[in-house]
Amino acid sequence: SPSGTPGTYDGEDTATVTTGQPIVGLAKELVADPVTVDNGIYTFQYRFVVANLGELPLEGVTVTDDLSATFPAGRGVTVTAATVSSVTVDGTDVAGAVNPAFNTDPGTGIDTNLVMPDTLNLLVDEEAIILLDVTVQLDDADALGTYYNTAFANGSTPGNIPAEEDPSSNGDDPEG
């Protein structure tokens, strides 16, 4: 009240607070059928689409892929090379994001991270494309066949609230 005496308020005062949820999505697809380079040597490329499907920005987005789980030693197919060739957001290379140490060879130390730590950040509804070039050696004709492989994506908000880890869906739709 204007005179400084207490007054009464008979109306309603409502405030709605909505908290955002961090959500990361991942899709993985074989870009084209494997190409025979030499007798028993095949090359192919995986394309990963990692997306921020939540309501908050994501920082430190990671994508991991353990090819040694798909092509384990002694099973007739050996990964002889696996190189992350690019990490892009909206068609622009993400500086320093390609992990040159990506390696799934237990003999030389496994690093399954496709992306360098703390280099990939995604705004809401933003997507990154990661390309992985793979070469395998067929050691046994009985090893011909279909191999299934899953990658995983993680990330967290600027306030360090983690998104739930997302396994890759087959194809190009990270909402899979």
PyMOL commands that set and color helices and strands:
alter all, ss='L'
color gray80, all
select helices_A, chain A and resi 67-70+141-143
alter helices_A, ss='H'
color red, helices_A
select strands_A, chain A and resi 24-30+35-38+41-52+59-65+77-89+92-93+127-138+151-156+166-167+169-170
alter strands_A, ss='S'
color yellow, strands_A
deselect
rebuild
show_as cartoon
